[in-house]
């Protein structure tokens, strides 16, 4: 389920590379898959675009916490 979601988000990002929702949800899906490095990259990219979006900071913190476990 999460792998299919990542593919869908990639398809959307190929059309609109700065689509915040796709970046955030792709990052969250990657966290569920245990791919913390790619998740962090995705979420960092989103945070550079919208640094004031709280849900991005929450997802980034979840990624950091999960990768430390």
Number of C-alpha atoms within 10 A of each C-alpha: 7 14 13 10 15 20 12 14 20 16 13 15 17 11 9 11 13 15 15 20 13 22 26 24 19 25 30 25 21 22 23 15 14 14 16 23 15 15 26 22 14 21 25 19 17 24 20 9 13 13 12 10 12 11 11 23 17 11 19 25 14 16 24 16 11 14 14 8 5
